[in-house]
């Protein structure tokens, strides 16, 4: 029980910080659970419980502040959700060493994107030409979505999300901000919607095999939800650039730790 309480405190802190930047926290939930002794068959499912709970909690704050572009989420998120179920279902067929290697790759990419600090740039209006570009206007800002490119990327994110117990929000944010020109505050809020649905889809894939420790997951979810509510409130007025840099470094350190575990 002592270990669970310690994990609850850790996840409260992680959830608080990651909900500030519209991410589910799964990029660190799974490594922390692995360090705590949970197997790679248990950790992703527990992580998805926490992500779903925290994202739904944070969503209410963003919704009240009218930051969520629901149409954008409805268009680009379904491929992620469908493939998250597929990834969760087939995760038991993949050797643990391969899953750990995939996780390291995602951590390195995510850490690099966070350290690059592109989010401080002013929102730009992308006006693509062609039928495949969806022109969108929300809260007085115009942006465009390259549908074939974005939908393919979100489908790939979904497979990895279901398998690894993450939600891809850490990758969807750069996609929305850099490829679609979505302002950072809208991207953060909209990402929270997609993270919640993706987590539930991946969790359903794991539930088919019955390999979910609901007791541990629900206990930790209480602490994570509290952090999600606190973080989303702070997010409305905070500077996300410095925070993204700091956690980019932390994510890189976690990746190095997992690599070390694979080699020894």
RAFENCOR-V177070 format. One record per backbone hydrogen bond with DSSP energy under -1.0 kcal/mol. NH is the residue of the N-H (numbers start at 1). CO is the residue of the C=O. Records with the same first field share a line. If there is no record, write none. Layout:
NH: CO + CO
//
This chain:
5: 1
6: 2
7: 3
8: 4
9: 5
10: 6
11: 7
12: 8
13: 9
14: 10
15: 11
16: 12
17: 13
18: 14
19: 15
23: 18
28: 25
29: 25
30: 26
32: 28
33: 29
34: 30
35: 31
36: 32
37: 34
38: 33
43: 39
46: 42
47: 43
48: 44
49: 45
50: 46
51: 47
52: 48
53: 49
54: 50
55: 51
56: 52
57: 53
58: 54
59: 55
60: 56
62: 58
63: 59
64: 60
65: 61
66: 63
67: 62
70: 68
73: 69
74: 70
75: 71
76: 72
77: 73
81: 77
82: 78
83: 79
84: 80
85: 81
86: 82
87: 83
88: 84
89: 85
90: 86
93: 90
94: 91
99: 95
100: 96
101: 97
102: 98
103: 99
104: 100
105: 101
106: 102
107: 103
108: 104
109: 105
110: 106
111: 107
112: 108
113: 109
114: 110
115: 111
116: 112
121: 118
133: 130
134: 145
136: 143
138: 141
141: 138
143: 136
145: 134
147: 132 + 145
150: 146
151: 147
152: 148
153: 149
154: 150
155: 151
156: 152
157: 153
158: 154
159: 155
160: 156
161: 157
162: 158
163: 159
164: 160
165: 161
166: 161
171: 168
172: 168
173: 169
175: 171
176: 172
177: 173
178: 174
179: 175
182: 176
187: 183
188: 184
189: 185
190: 186
191: 187
192: 188
193: 189
194: 190
195: 191
196: 192
197: 193
198: 194
199: 195
200: 196
201: 197
202: 198
203: 199
204: 200
205: 201
206: 202
207: 203
208: 204
209: 206
211: 206
214: 212
217: 213
218: 214
219: 215
220: 216
221: 217
222: 218
224: 220
225: 221
226: 222
227: 223
228: 224
229: 225
230: 226
231: 227
232: 228
233: 229
234: 230
235: 231
237: 234
244: 240
245: 241
246: 242
247: 243
248: 244
249: 245
250: 246
251: 247
252: 248
253: 249
254: 250
255: 251
256: 252
257: 253
258: 254
259: 255
260: 256
261: 257
262: 258
263: 259
264: 260
//
